[in-house]
Amino acid sequence: MFIVEETIPGTQAAQIPKQRGESLLDTAVRYAEERHWDVFPGTWLEAADGVQRCSCGDAACPAPGAHPARTDWPTQATGSATVARRMWQKQPTASILLPTGRTFDAISVPETAGFLALARMERMELTLGPVTVTPARRMEFFVLPGAAAKVPDLVRGLGWSLPSLDLAVLGEGAYVAAPPTRVGSRGAVQWACRPTPANRWLPDAEELISALAYACGRDR
């Protein structure tokens, strides 16, 4: 199970569980073992002069401790719990990254729009997949693979265009950072909707895009 839930004041839809006391290694292994998600270790944070810096060595790193450490990361990603354990044993503080375009795509929207959409989806009794909240104030909704190809047409069908909305789809060749990965001093990626047995089967992008586009339009 995915540990304790804590409710964010002001919304019933967002319950973010904090994974207390659980190592990155154990969490990465569970993602591979229980969800059958491909995982790969990214960069990590290192203390230097009292400041948390990215292991990549770039003092101006835009995502410190939360991006791929290797250019060949697509070939490194694994769905094997045994291989995942071996990789994190080599670097236990490495971030947990999940490639998109394989077992899921992710629709990324601003946090304010995401919580508005979550409340709307709850009223509509839509079935949601896992949803993350990032320290960059983005929410990422996990949906079935193939969303990257179909979302532009779906959005146009609703009377919007993707450039007019702060909405992006992460598909093949992209990745998301998974809880409890930390991004520098900004905080950790958390679950807005945690992975549970009930949401093992992901929704199609078509089921969520109306609520997400509407919320992004309101959030402009």
CYANA upper distance limits for C-alpha pairs under 8 A (distance plus 0.5 A):
  1 MET  CA    196 THR  CA      7.64
  2 PHE  CA     17 PRO  CA      7.75
  2 PHE  CA     19 GLN  CA      7.67
  2 PHE  CA    194 ARG  CA      7.43
  2 PHE  CA    195 PRO  CA      7.40
  2 PHE  CA    196 THR  CA      7.80
  3 ILE  CA     17 PRO  CA      6.68
  3 ILE  CA     18 LYS  CA      7.22
  3 ILE  CA     19 GLN  CA      6.25
  3 ILE  CA     20 ARG  CA      8.17
  4 VAL  CA     17 PRO  CA      5.51
  4 VAL  CA     18 LYS  CA      6.50
  4 VAL  CA     19 GLN  CA      7.52
  5 GLU  CA     15 GLN  CA      6.37
  5 GLU  CA     16 ILE  CA      6.11
  5 GLU  CA     17 PRO  CA      4.37
  5 GLU  CA     18 LYS  CA      7.16
  6 GLU  CA     15 GLN  CA      5.97
  6 GLU  CA     16 ILE  CA      5.91
  6 GLU  CA     17 PRO  CA      6.05
  6 GLU  CA     18 LYS  CA      7.87
  7 THR  CA     11 THR  CA      8.13
  7 THR  CA     12 GLN  CA      7.72
  7 THR  CA     14 ALA  CA      6.79
  7 THR  CA     15 GLN  CA      4.91
  7 THR  CA     16 ILE  CA      6.78
  8 ILE  CA     12 GLN  CA      8.25
  8 ILE  CA     14 ALA  CA      6.69
  8 ILE  CA     15 GLN  CA      6.75
  8 ILE  CA     16 ILE  CA      7.78
 11 THR  CA    115 PHE  CA      8.12
 11 THR  CA    119 ALA  CA      7.75
 12 GLN  CA    119 ALA  CA      7.76
 13 ALA  CA    115 PHE  CA      7.89
 13 ALA  CA    118 LEU  CA      6.21
 13 ALA  CA    119 ALA  CA      5.97
 13 ALA  CA    122 GLU  CA      7.06
 13 ALA  CA    192 ALA  CA      8.46
 14 ALA  CA    115 PHE  CA      7.60
 14 ALA  CA    118 LEU  CA      7.88
 14 ALA  CA    192 ALA  CA      5.51
 14 ALA  CA    193 CYS  CA      7.09
 15 GLN  CA    191 TRP  CA      7.99
 15 GLN  CA    192 ALA  CA      5.94
 15 GLN  CA    193 CYS  CA      6.86
 15 GLN  CA    194 ARG  CA      8.42
 16 ILE  CA    190 GLN  CA      6.81
 16 ILE  CA    191 TRP  CA      5.33
 16 ILE  CA    192 ALA  CA      5.18
 16 ILE  CA    193 CYS  CA      7.10
 16 ILE  CA    194 ARG  CA      7.53
 17 PRO  CA    190 GLN  CA      7.77
 17 PRO  CA    191 TRP  CA      6.67
 17 PRO  CA    192 ALA  CA      8.23
 17 PRO  CA    194 ARG  CA      7.44
 18 LYS  CA    180 PRO  CA      8.41
 18 LYS  CA    190 GLN  CA      7.64
 18 LYS  CA    191 TRP  CA      8.40
 19 GLN  CA    180 PRO  CA      7.46
 22 GLU  CA     26 ASP  CA      7.08
 22 GLU  CA     27 THR  CA      7.32
 23 SER  CA     27 THR  CA      6.76
 23 SER  CA     92 PRO  CA      8.42
 24 LEU  CA     28 ALA  CA      6.49
 24 LEU  CA     88 TRP  CA      8.17
 24 LEU  CA     92 PRO  CA      7.13
 24 LEU  CA     93 THR  CA      7.09
 24 LEU  CA     94 ALA  CA      7.92
 24 LEU  CA     95 SER  CA      7.83
 24 LEU  CA     96 ILE  CA      7.59
 24 LEU  CA    180 PRO  CA      7.67
 24 LEU  CA    181 THR  CA      8.19
 25 LEU  CA     29 VAL  CA      6.70
 25 LEU  CA     84 ALA  CA      8.29
 25 LEU  CA     85 ARG  CA      6.75
 25 LEU  CA     88 TRP  CA      5.81
 25 LEU  CA     89 GLN  CA      7.54
 25 LEU  CA     92 PRO  CA      6.55
 25 LEU  CA     93 THR  CA      8.50
 26 ASP  CA     30 ARG  CA      6.72
 26 ASP  CA     85 ARG  CA      8.13
 27 THR  CA     31 TYR  CA      6.78
 28 ALA  CA     32 ALA  CA      7.00
 28 ALA  CA     39 VAL  CA      7.25
 28 ALA  CA     81 ALA  CA      8.47
 28 ALA  CA     84 ALA  CA      7.19
 28 ALA  CA     85 ARG  CA      8.09
 28 ALA  CA     96 ILE  CA      6.83
 29 VAL  CA     33 GLU  CA      6.45
 29 VAL  CA     81 ALA  CA      5.43
 29 VAL  CA     82 THR  CA      8.07
 29 VAL  CA     84 ALA  CA      6.27
 29 VAL  CA     85 ARG  CA      6.41
 30 ARG  CA     34 GLU  CA      5.87
 30 ARG  CA     35 ARG  CA      7.80
 30 ARG  CA     81 ALA  CA      7.75
 31 TYR  CA     35 ARG  CA      5.68
 31 TYR  CA     36 HIS  CA      6.94
 31 TYR  CA     37 TRP  CA      6.26
 31 TYR  CA     38 ASP  CA      8.34
 31 TYR  CA     39 VAL  CA      7.98
 32 ALA  CA     36 HIS  CA      5.08
 32 ALA  CA     37 TRP  CA      5.38
 32 ALA  CA     38 ASP  CA      6.54
 32 ALA  CA     39 VAL  CA      7.16
 32 ALA  CA     78 THR  CA      8.23
 32 ALA  CA     79 GLY  CA      5.59
 32 ALA  CA     80 SER  CA      6.53
 32 ALA  CA     81 ALA  CA      5.73
 32 ALA  CA     84 ALA  CA      7.97
 33 GLU  CA     37 TRP  CA      8.32
 33 GLU  CA     79 GLY  CA      8.08
 33 GLU  CA     80 SER  CA      7.57
 33 GLU  CA     81 ALA  CA      5.81
 35 ARG  CA    200 ARG  CA      7.70
 36 HIS  CA     79 GLY  CA      6.39
 36 HIS  CA    103 THR  CA      8.43
 37 TRP  CA     79 GLY  CA      6.20
 37 TRP  CA     98 LEU  CA      7.68
 37 TRP  CA    103 THR  CA      6.86
 38 ASP  CA     77 ALA  CA      6.14
 38 ASP  CA     78 THR  CA      5.23
 38 ASP  CA     79 GLY  CA      4.65
 38 ASP  CA     80 SER  CA      8.16
 38 ASP  CA     98 LEU  CA      6.55
 38 ASP  CA     99 PRO  CA      7.10
 38 ASP  CA    102 ARG  CA      8.37
 38 ASP  CA    103 THR  CA      8.21
 39 VAL  CA     77 ALA  CA      5.65
 39 VAL  CA     78 THR  CA      5.93
 39 VAL  CA     79 GLY  CA      6.87
 39 VAL  CA     84 ALA  CA      7.58
 39 VAL  CA     96 ILE  CA      7.22
 39 VAL  CA     97 LEU  CA      6.27
 39 VAL  CA     98 LEU  CA      5.34
 39 VAL  CA     99 PRO  CA      7.38
 40 PHE  CA     73 TRP  CA      7.72
 40 PHE  CA     76 GLN  CA      6.84
 40 PHE  CA     77 ALA  CA      5.08
 40 PHE  CA     78 THR  CA      7.02
 40 PHE  CA     84 ALA  CA      7.75
 40 PHE  CA     87 MET  CA      8.45
 40 PHE  CA     96 ILE  CA      6.75
 40 PHE  CA     97 LEU  CA      5.92
 40 PHE  CA     98 LEU  CA      7.01
 40 PHE  CA     99 PRO  CA      8.46
 41 PRO  CA     68 PRO  CA      7.70
 41 PRO  CA     69 ALA  CA      8.09
 41 PRO  CA     87 MET  CA      7.59
 41 PRO  CA     88 TRP  CA      7.34
 41 PRO  CA     94 ALA  CA      5.91
 41 PRO  CA     95 SER  CA      6.06
 41 PRO  CA     96 ILE  CA      5.80
 41 PRO  CA     97 LEU  CA      6.59
 42 GLY  CA     65 GLY  CA      7.69
 42 GLY  CA     66 ALA  CA      6.58
 42 GLY  CA     67 HIS  CA      5.79
 42 GLY  CA     68 PRO  CA      4.81
 42 GLY  CA     69 ALA  CA      5.47
 42 GLY  CA     70 ARG  CA      8.31
 42 GLY  CA     94 ALA  CA      6.00
 42 GLY  CA     95 SER  CA      5.39
 42 GLY  CA     96 ILE  CA      6.79
 42 GLY  CA     97 LEU  CA      6.74
 43 THR  CA     54 CYS  CA      7.27
 43 THR  CA     55 SER  CA      6.24
 43 THR  CA     56 CYS  CA      7.14
 43 THR  CA     64 PRO  CA      8.10
 43 THR  CA     65 GLY  CA      5.23
 43 THR  CA     66 ALA  CA      6.23
 43 THR  CA     67 HIS  CA      6.22
 43 THR  CA     68 PRO  CA      6.45
 43 THR  CA     69 ALA  CA      5.48
 43 THR  CA     94 ALA  CA      5.96
 43 THR  CA     95 SER  CA      6.39
 44 TRP  CA     54 CYS  CA      6.42
 44 TRP  CA     55 SER  CA      5.92
 44 TRP  CA     64 PRO  CA      7.88
 44 TRP  CA     65 GLY  CA      4.48
 44 TRP  CA     66 ALA  CA      7.20
 44 TRP  CA     93 THR  CA      6.35
 44 TRP  CA     94 ALA  CA      5.07
 44 TRP  CA     95 SER  CA      6.22
 45 LEU  CA     52 GLN  CA      6.26
 45 LEU  CA     53 ARG  CA      5.93
 45 LEU  CA     54 CYS  CA      5.32
 45 LEU  CA     55 SER  CA      6.27
 45 LEU  CA     64 PRO  CA      7.33
 45 LEU  CA     65 GLY  CA      5.37
 45 LEU  CA     93 THR  CA      8.00
 45 LEU  CA     94 ALA  CA      8.35
 45 LEU  CA    184 GLY  CA      7.32
 46 GLU  CA     52 GLN  CA      5.94
 46 GLU  CA     53 ARG  CA      5.74
 46 GLU  CA     54 CYS  CA      6.66
 46 GLU  CA     55 SER  CA      6.59
 47 ALA  CA     51 VAL  CA      5.94
 47 ALA  CA     52 GLN  CA      5.09
 47 ALA  CA     53 ARG  CA      6.66
 48 ALA  CA     52 GLN  CA      6.77
 48 ALA  CA     53 ARG  CA      7.09
 52 GLN  CA    184 GLY  CA      6.58
 52 GLN  CA    185 SER  CA      7.26
 53 ARG  CA     57 GLY  CA      7.91
 53 ARG  CA     59 ALA  CA      7.29
 53 ARG  CA     64 PRO  CA      6.87
 53 ARG  CA     65 GLY  CA      7.97
 53 ARG  CA    184 GLY  CA      7.23
 54 CYS  CA     58 ASP  CA      7.30
 54 CYS  CA     59 ALA  CA      7.91
 54 CYS  CA     61 CYS  CA      7.36
 54 CYS  CA     63 ALA  CA      8.48
 54 CYS  CA     64 PRO  CA      4.95
 54 CYS  CA     65 GLY  CA      5.37
 54 CYS  CA    184 GLY  CA      7.75
 55 SER  CA     64 PRO  CA      8.23
 55 SER  CA     65 GLY  CA      7.14
 56 CYS  CA     61 CYS  CA      8.41
 56 CYS  CA     69 ALA  CA      7.54
 63 ALA  CA     67 HIS  CA      6.82
 63 ALA  CA    183 VAL  CA      6.50
 63 ALA  CA    184 GLY  CA      7.57
 64 PRO  CA    183 VAL  CA      5.97
 64 PRO  CA    184 GLY  CA      5.39
 65 GLY  CA     94 ALA  CA      7.92
 65 GLY  CA     95 SER  CA      6.83
 65 GLY  CA    182 ARG  CA      7.26
 65 GLY  CA    183 VAL  CA      6.13
 65 GLY  CA    184 GLY  CA      6.62
 66 ALA  CA     95 SER  CA      6.06
 66 ALA  CA     96 ILE  CA      8.19
 66 ALA  CA     97 LEU  CA      8.06
 66 ALA  CA    177 ALA  CA      6.98
 66 ALA  CA    181 THR  CA      7.39
 66 ALA  CA    182 ARG  CA      7.40
 66 ALA  CA    183 VAL  CA      6.16
 67 HIS  CA     95 SER  CA      8.11
 67 HIS  CA     97 LEU  CA      7.96
 67 HIS  CA    177 ALA  CA      8.20
 68 PRO  CA     73 TRP  CA      6.96
 68 PRO  CA     97 LEU  CA      8.12
 69 ALA  CA     73 TRP  CA      8.07
 72 ASP  CA     76 GLN  CA      7.14
 73 TRP  CA     77 ALA  CA      6.77
 74 PRO  CA     99 PRO  CA      7.80
 74 PRO  CA    173 GLY  CA      7.86
 77 ALA  CA     98 LEU  CA      8.34
 77 ALA  CA     99 PRO  CA      7.79
 78 THR  CA     83 VAL  CA      7.42
 78 THR  CA     84 ALA  CA      7.20
 79 GLY  CA     83 VAL  CA      8.49
 79 GLY  CA     84 ALA  CA      8.08
 80 SER  CA     84 ALA  CA      6.62
 81 ALA  CA     85 ARG  CA      6.59
 82 THR  CA     86 ARG  CA      6.88
 83 VAL  CA     87 MET  CA      6.74
 84 ALA  CA     88 TRP  CA      6.80
 85 ARG  CA     89 GLN  CA      6.53
 86 ARG  CA     90 LYS  CA      7.17
 87 MET  CA     91 GLN  CA      7.39
 88 TRP  CA     92 PRO  CA      5.30
 88 TRP  CA     93 THR  CA      8.06
 88 TRP  CA     94 ALA  CA      7.37
 95 SER  CA    177 ALA  CA      7.86
 95 SER  CA    178 ALA  CA      8.47
 95 SER  CA    181 THR  CA      5.70
 95 SER  CA    182 ARG  CA      7.78
 96 ILE  CA    177 ALA  CA      6.46
 96 ILE  CA    178 ALA  CA      6.05
 96 ILE  CA    179 PRO  CA      7.92
 96 ILE  CA    180 PRO  CA      8.35
 96 ILE  CA    181 THR  CA      6.54
 97 LEU  CA    175 TYR  CA      6.97
 97 LEU  CA    176 VAL  CA      6.22
 97 LEU  CA    177 ALA  CA      5.04
 97 LEU  CA    178 ALA  CA      6.33
 98 LEU  CA    175 TYR  CA      5.84
 98 LEU  CA    176 VAL  CA      5.82
 98 LEU  CA    177 ALA  CA      6.77
 98 LEU  CA    178 ALA  CA      7.22
 99 PRO  CA    172 GLU  CA      8.10
 99 PRO  CA    173 GLY  CA      7.71
 99 PRO  CA    174 ALA  CA      6.44
 99 PRO  CA    175 TYR  CA      4.58
 99 PRO  CA    176 VAL  CA      6.99
100 THR  CA    104 PHE  CA      6.19
100 THR  CA    105 ASP  CA      5.47
100 THR  CA    106 ALA  CA      7.32
100 THR  CA    145 PRO  CA      8.32
100 THR  CA    170 LEU  CA      6.67
100 THR  CA    171 GLY  CA      5.43
100 THR  CA    172 GLU  CA      6.13
100 THR  CA    173 GLY  CA      7.43
100 THR  CA    174 ALA  CA      6.03
100 THR  CA    175 TYR  CA      5.48
100 THR  CA    176 VAL  CA      7.53
101 GLY  CA    105 ASP  CA      5.61
101 GLY  CA    145 PRO  CA      5.90
101 GLY  CA    146 GLY  CA      7.49
101 GLY  CA    170 LEU  CA      7.81
101 GLY  CA    171 GLY  CA      4.63
101 GLY  CA    172 GLU  CA      4.43
101 GLY  CA    173 GLY  CA      7.55
101 GLY  CA    174 ALA  CA      7.93
102 ARG  CA    145 PRO  CA      6.79
102 ARG  CA    171 GLY  CA      8.39
102 ARG  CA    172 GLU  CA      7.48
103 THR  CA    144 LEU  CA      7.59
103 THR  CA    145 PRO  CA      6.72
104 PHE  CA    142 PHE  CA      6.61
104 PHE  CA    143 VAL  CA      6.05
104 PHE  CA    144 LEU  CA      5.39
104 PHE  CA    145 PRO  CA      5.08
104 PHE  CA    171 GLY  CA      8.35
104 PHE  CA    202 LEU  CA      8.34
105 ASP  CA    142 PHE  CA      6.36
105 ASP  CA    143 VAL  CA      5.87
105 ASP  CA    144 LEU  CA      6.40
105 ASP  CA    145 PRO  CA      5.34
105 ASP  CA    146 GLY  CA      7.39
105 ASP  CA    147 ALA  CA      6.65
105 ASP  CA    148 ALA  CA      7.65
105 ASP  CA    169 VAL  CA      7.61
105 ASP  CA    170 LEU  CA      6.18
105 ASP  CA    171 GLY  CA      5.51
105 ASP  CA    172 GLU  CA      8.36
106 ALA  CA    140 GLU  CA      6.13
106 ALA  CA    141 PHE  CA      5.71
106 ALA  CA    142 PHE  CA      5.04
106 ALA  CA    143 VAL  CA      6.40
106 ALA  CA    147 ALA  CA      8.33
106 ALA  CA    169 VAL  CA      6.25
106 ALA  CA    170 LEU  CA      5.58
106 ALA  CA    171 GLY  CA      7.39
106 ALA  CA    176 VAL  CA      8.45
107 ILE  CA    140 GLU  CA      5.86
107 ILE  CA    141 PHE  CA      5.53
107 ILE  CA    142 PHE  CA      7.14
107 ILE  CA    143 VAL  CA      7.90
107 ILE  CA    167 LEU  CA      7.60
107 ILE  CA    168 ALA  CA      6.35
107 ILE  CA    169 VAL  CA      5.01
107 ILE  CA    170 LEU  CA      6.79
108 SER  CA    138 ARG  CA      6.99
108 SER  CA    139 MET  CA      6.09
108 SER  CA    140 GLU  CA      4.89
108 SER  CA    141 PHE  CA      6.98
108 SER  CA    167 LEU  CA      6.26
108 SER  CA    168 ALA  CA      5.64
108 SER  CA    169 VAL  CA      6.52
108 SER  CA    170 LEU  CA      7.87
109 VAL  CA    113 ALA  CA      7.00
109 VAL  CA    114 GLY  CA      6.49
109 VAL  CA    138 ARG  CA      6.15
109 VAL  CA    139 MET  CA      5.93
109 VAL  CA    140 GLU  CA      7.08
109 VAL  CA    166 ASP  CA      6.70
109 VAL  CA    167 LEU  CA      5.40
109 VAL  CA    168 ALA  CA      7.23
109 VAL  CA    212 LEU  CA      8.16
109 VAL  CA    216 CYS  CA      7.61
110 PRO  CA    114 GLY  CA      6.54
110 PRO  CA    137 ARG  CA      6.70
110 PRO  CA    138 ARG  CA      5.04
110 PRO  CA    139 MET  CA      6.57
110 PRO  CA    166 ASP  CA      7.40
110 PRO  CA    167 LEU  CA      8.13
110 PRO  CA    216 CYS  CA      7.96
111 GLU  CA    115 PHE  CA      6.76
111 GLU  CA    133 VAL  CA      7.61
111 GLU  CA    137 ARG  CA      5.53
111 GLU  CA    138 ARG  CA      5.15
111 GLU  CA    139 MET  CA      5.75
112 THR  CA    116 LEU  CA      6.85
112 THR  CA    219 ASP  CA      7.55
113 ALA  CA    117 ALA  CA      6.55
113 ALA  CA    212 LEU  CA      7.74
113 ALA  CA    215 ALA  CA      5.34
113 ALA  CA    216 CYS  CA      5.74
113 ALA  CA    218 ARG  CA      8.03
113 ALA  CA    219 ASP  CA      6.26
114 GLY  CA    118 LEU  CA      6.58
114 GLY  CA    138 ARG  CA      8.25
114 GLY  CA    139 MET  CA      6.30
114 GLY  CA    212 LEU  CA      7.51
114 GLY  CA    215 ALA  CA      7.62
114 GLY  CA    216 CYS  CA      8.44
115 PHE  CA    119 ALA  CA      6.78
116 LEU  CA    120 ARG  CA      6.89
116 LEU  CA    215 ALA  CA      6.51
117 ALA  CA    121 MET  CA      6.50
117 ALA  CA    211 ALA  CA      5.88
117 ALA  CA    212 LEU  CA      5.98
117 ALA  CA    214 TYR  CA      8.31
117 ALA  CA    215 ALA  CA      6.07
118 LEU  CA    122 GLU  CA      6.58
119 ALA  CA    123 ARG  CA      6.92
120 ARG  CA    124 MET  CA      6.78
120 ARG  CA    211 ALA  CA      7.17
121 MET  CA    125 GLU  CA      6.49
121 MET  CA    126 LEU  CA      5.85
121 MET  CA    208 LEU  CA      8.22
121 MET  CA    211 ALA  CA      7.28
122 GLU  CA    126 LEU  CA      6.74
126 LEU  CA    207 GLU  CA      8.24
126 LEU  CA    208 LEU  CA      8.44
127 THR  CA    199 ASN  CA      7.88
127 THR  CA    203 PRO  CA      7.20
128 LEU  CA    193 CYS  CA      8.36
128 LEU  CA    199 ASN  CA      6.98
128 LEU  CA    202 LEU  CA      7.47
128 LEU  CA    203 PRO  CA      6.77
129 GLY  CA    141 PHE  CA      7.41
129 GLY  CA    142 PHE  CA      6.03
129 GLY  CA    143 VAL  CA      7.00
129 GLY  CA    193 CYS  CA      7.80
129 GLY  CA    195 PRO  CA      7.75
129 GLY  CA    199 ASN  CA      5.59
129 GLY  CA    200 ARG  CA      7.63
129 GLY  CA    201 TRP  CA      7.75
129 GLY  CA    202 LEU  CA      5.54
129 GLY  CA    203 PRO  CA      6.80
130 PRO  CA    141 PHE  CA      6.93
130 PRO  CA    142 PHE  CA      6.10
130 PRO  CA    191 TRP  CA      7.86
130 PRO  CA    192 ALA  CA      8.06
130 PRO  CA    193 CYS  CA      5.48
130 PRO  CA    194 ARG  CA      5.80
130 PRO  CA    195 PRO  CA      5.68
130 PRO  CA    199 ASN  CA      7.50
131 VAL  CA    139 MET  CA      7.21
131 VAL  CA    140 GLU  CA      5.95
131 VAL  CA    141 PHE  CA      5.07
131 VAL  CA    142 PHE  CA      6.54
131 VAL  CA    191 TRP  CA      6.44
131 VAL  CA    192 ALA  CA      5.82
131 VAL  CA    193 CYS  CA      5.32
131 VAL  CA    194 ARG  CA      7.23
132 THR  CA    139 MET  CA      5.96
132 THR  CA    140 GLU  CA      5.69
132 THR  CA    141 PHE  CA      7.32
132 THR  CA    178 ALA  CA      8.03
132 THR  CA    179 PRO  CA      8.20
132 THR  CA    189 VAL  CA      7.27
132 THR  CA    190 GLN  CA      6.12
132 THR  CA    191 TRP  CA      4.99
132 THR  CA    192 ALA  CA      5.83
132 THR  CA    193 CYS  CA      7.38
132 THR  CA    194 ARG  CA      8.44
133 VAL  CA    137 ARG  CA      7.17
133 VAL  CA    138 ARG  CA      6.31
133 VAL  CA    139 MET  CA      5.06
133 VAL  CA    140 GLU  CA      7.16
133 VAL  CA    189 VAL  CA      6.30
133 VAL  CA    190 GLN  CA      5.79
133 VAL  CA    191 TRP  CA      6.52
133 VAL  CA    192 ALA  CA      6.53
134 THR  CA    138 ARG  CA      5.85
134 THR  CA    139 MET  CA      6.85
134 THR  CA    188 ALA  CA      7.40
134 THR  CA    189 VAL  CA      5.05
134 THR  CA    190 GLN  CA      7.05
135 PRO  CA    183 VAL  CA      7.37
135 PRO  CA    186 ARG  CA      6.18
135 PRO  CA    187 GLY  CA      6.14
135 PRO  CA    188 ALA  CA      6.69
135 PRO  CA    189 VAL  CA      6.62
136 ALA  CA    186 ARG  CA      8.33
142 PHE  CA    202 LEU  CA      7.54
142 PHE  CA    203 PRO  CA      8.45
143 VAL  CA    147 ALA  CA      7.66
143 VAL  CA    202 LEU  CA      5.84
143 VAL  CA    203 PRO  CA      5.78
143 VAL  CA    204 ASP  CA      6.06
143 VAL  CA    205 ALA  CA      6.26
144 LEU  CA    202 LEU  CA      6.12
144 LEU  CA    203 PRO  CA      6.55
144 LEU  CA    204 ASP  CA      5.70
144 LEU  CA    205 ALA  CA      7.31
145 PRO  CA    171 GLY  CA      7.70
146 GLY  CA    150 LYS  CA      7.26
146 GLY  CA    171 GLY  CA      7.77
147 ALA  CA    151 VAL  CA      6.16
147 ALA  CA    169 VAL  CA      7.47
147 ALA  CA    171 GLY  CA      7.68
147 ALA  CA    204 ASP  CA      7.99
147 ALA  CA    205 ALA  CA      6.14
148 ALA  CA    152 PRO  CA      8.21
148 ALA  CA    169 VAL  CA      5.78
148 ALA  CA    170 LEU  CA      6.95
148 ALA  CA    171 GLY  CA      5.91
150 LYS  CA    154 LEU  CA      6.82
151 VAL  CA    155 VAL  CA      6.48
151 VAL  CA    169 VAL  CA      8.07
151 VAL  CA    205 ALA  CA      7.52
151 VAL  CA    206 GLU  CA      8.10
151 VAL  CA    209 ILE  CA      8.03
152 PRO  CA    156 ARG  CA      6.75
152 PRO  CA    161 SER  CA      7.75
152 PRO  CA    162 LEU  CA      6.79
153 ASP  CA    157 GLY  CA      6.61
154 LEU  CA    158 LEU  CA      7.06
154 LEU  CA    206 GLU  CA      7.55
154 LEU  CA    209 ILE  CA      7.81
155 VAL  CA    159 GLY  CA      7.17
155 VAL  CA    160 TRP  CA      5.98
155 VAL  CA    161 SER  CA      6.57
155 VAL  CA    162 LEU  CA      7.24
155 VAL  CA    209 ILE  CA      7.72
155 VAL  CA    210 SER  CA      8.28
155 VAL  CA    213 ALA  CA      7.46
156 ARG  CA    160 TRP  CA      5.49
156 ARG  CA    161 SER  CA      5.88
156 ARG  CA    162 LEU  CA      8.23
158 LEU  CA    210 SER  CA      7.70
160 TRP  CA    164 SER  CA      7.36
160 TRP  CA    165 LEU  CA      8.04
160 TRP  CA    213 ALA  CA      8.26
161 SER  CA    165 LEU  CA      7.29
162 LEU  CA    166 ASP  CA      7.90
162 LEU  CA    167 LEU  CA      7.09
162 LEU  CA    168 ALA  CA      8.18
165 LEU  CA    213 ALA  CA      7.76
165 LEU  CA    216 CYS  CA      6.39
165 LEU  CA    217 GLY  CA      6.74
165 LEU  CA    220 ARG  CA      7.80
166 ASP  CA    216 CYS  CA      6.89
166 ASP  CA    220 ARG  CA      8.27
167 LEU  CA    213 ALA  CA      8.11
167 LEU  CA    216 CYS  CA      7.56
170 LEU  CA    174 ALA  CA      6.22
170 LEU  CA    175 TYR  CA      7.43
171 GLY  CA    175 TYR  CA      8.24
177 ALA  CA    181 THR  CA      7.01
177 ALA  CA    189 VAL  CA      7.55
178 ALA  CA    189 VAL  CA      6.80
178 ALA  CA    190 GLN  CA      8.08
179 PRO  CA    188 ALA  CA      7.36
179 PRO  CA    189 VAL  CA      5.30
179 PRO  CA    190 GLN  CA      5.55
179 PRO  CA    191 TRP  CA      7.25
180 PRO  CA    188 ALA  CA      6.29
180 PRO  CA    189 VAL  CA      6.08
180 PRO  CA    190 GLN  CA      6.72
181 THR  CA    188 ALA  CA      5.95
181 THR  CA    189 VAL  CA      6.10
182 ARG  CA    186 ARG  CA      8.07
182 ARG  CA    187 GLY  CA      6.01
182 ARG  CA    188 ALA  CA      4.48
182 ARG  CA    189 VAL  CA      6.74
183 VAL  CA    187 GLY  CA      6.31
183 VAL  CA    188 ALA  CA      6.48
183 VAL  CA    189 VAL  CA      8.06
195 PRO  CA    199 ASN  CA      6.96
195 PRO  CA    200 ARG  CA      7.69
196 THR  CA    200 ARG  CA      7.02
203 PRO  CA    207 GLU  CA      7.02
203 PRO  CA    208 LEU  CA      8.16
204 ASP  CA    208 LEU  CA      7.82
205 ALA  CA    209 ILE  CA      6.34
206 GLU  CA    210 SER  CA      8.09
208 LEU  CA    212 LEU  CA      6.77
209 ILE  CA    213 ALA  CA      6.29
210 SER  CA    214 TYR  CA      6.56
211 ALA  CA    215 ALA  CA      6.63
212 LEU  CA    216 CYS  CA      6.62
213 ALA  CA    217 GLY  CA      6.55
214 TYR  CA    218 ARG  CA      6.76
215 ALA  CA    219 ASP  CA      6.58
216 CYS  CA    220 ARG  CA      6.84
